[in-house]
């Protein structure tokens, strides 16, 4: 795994509150190795977005703004966190 992917994976695992650490960390574990540069750009943008916004999108409390839609967010919204992992 290249350095950029390792750094993004680290950031995904240390979001700021536990729920996002777990969800984003597991998502990164499952998907980051296969992400293209464009997908990494989108993932990096999601990591720069406030946790509470992304969390609200994931749990369905807020609609996703059109400027954040994309394939990586679609994957994240469909991702099922495994508490046993």
C-alpha positions, 0 to 999 in steps of 0.5 A: 500500500502506498504512503497516501493510502496508509495516511488516509487509512490512519485518518479514517481510523481516528476521526474524533468520535468512536462511531466514526472511527469504527465505521470509517476505519472498517470502510477504509480497511475494506476498500482503500487498497482498490481505490483509484486516485479519483476515489482517493480524492473523494475519500480524502474530501469526505475525511475533511468533512465534519464528522457529524455531517458525514455521520448524519448522512450515513444514518440517514438523518440528513440528506447528502448535499449534491456536491458530496455525491459520488461513488465513494460516498455511495459505497460508504452509505451502503457499507455495513459496519461489523461490530465483531470485526 
